[in-house]
Amino acid sequence: MPVNGPNASRRSYGPWLVGLGAALWGTESAWRIPLNQLFDASVIVFWEHLLIVLMFLPFLISRRREIRTIDGRTWGYLVFSGFAGSAVGTIFFTLALKNGNPTVVNVILNIQPLISTAGAVLLFGDRLTPRFFLYAAIAIVAGIFLSVEHPASIGESFEKAGLNLGTGYALICALFWGLSTVAGRGVMTGMSLRLAASLRVVVGLICMTAILAAENKLHGASLWPATAQAHLGTAIVALILLASISGGIPLLIYFEGLRLTRASTAGYFEMMQTLAAVCITWGFFHATLQTHQVVAGLVLMAAVAMVQKAQAKVEET
């Protein structure tokens, strides 16, 4: 018998909200790449967090009483998620875009589900499907071919093969974001989604302030350098768009969609982030891929999708 009514309607558009939120996240390269020419990576992430916190103030104020009910374990997950995912991971993503092929960077980040799946096994005792190792191995091999411009030269040297610093930064970013996803799962069991999203950004802002203080960048010359002053309009508009269109707004849309969507289904719609990012980096910034990189990227995404599908069956069992 078909399911009718408002609940069925919400379930039908839930995955599309996940896809829309992910696609908006994928637009961040459009603003982050130009900002890399004006600011240091850590300064970009600091301004991004500050603006998102200002956007989320209404949620924080309306749910301030709920903060007192958060237990220590949930706070631990939240602090790690804000530090690893919101702050440090985003710094490495910004550096990866600056030092590597932005299209390669955005595609290779699809290995995050492998990291979060393995992390959930260690932290929450989740079961791994035996096929996880097969698909993970395929994804890793595909990631290697995606990362190099000249596969035939891998045996000679990484430099000749075309590996660069951007790939390394992207892999570190994937590690931090993947582990942050696992911690975020622990956070969601202890508080509402909107409060969790807001506090995660607040923790990220605190971490970024500490990082800038350690780097001696909490002063005008670093926070707003001469390059940014010379392109004042571009800097302000790009920061606002990064924090809103690619930051706070997709965060709310994504979590609302996730609330109405099975995790296994959401995984496929999250790939809209890669599609949007590739359209921008390849279409507007002309960060092209060679034929073998396109094939490797498709194999990587397919392998990760198979991991998610296989793990979903284990979870249902």
Salt bridges, closest charged atoms under 4 A:
GLU28 OE1 - ARG32 NH2 2.48
ASP40 OD2 - LYS217 NZ 3.15
GLU48 OE1 - ARG32 NH1 3.12
GLU66 OE1 - ARG63 NH1 3.56
ASP126 OD2 - ARG185 NH1 2.64
GLU149 OE1 - HIS150 NE2 3.94
GLU156 OE1 - LYS160 NZ 3.32
GLU215 OE1 - LYS217 NZ 3.26
GLU256 OE2 - ARG259 NH2 2.69
GLU316 OE2 - ARG262 NH1 3.75
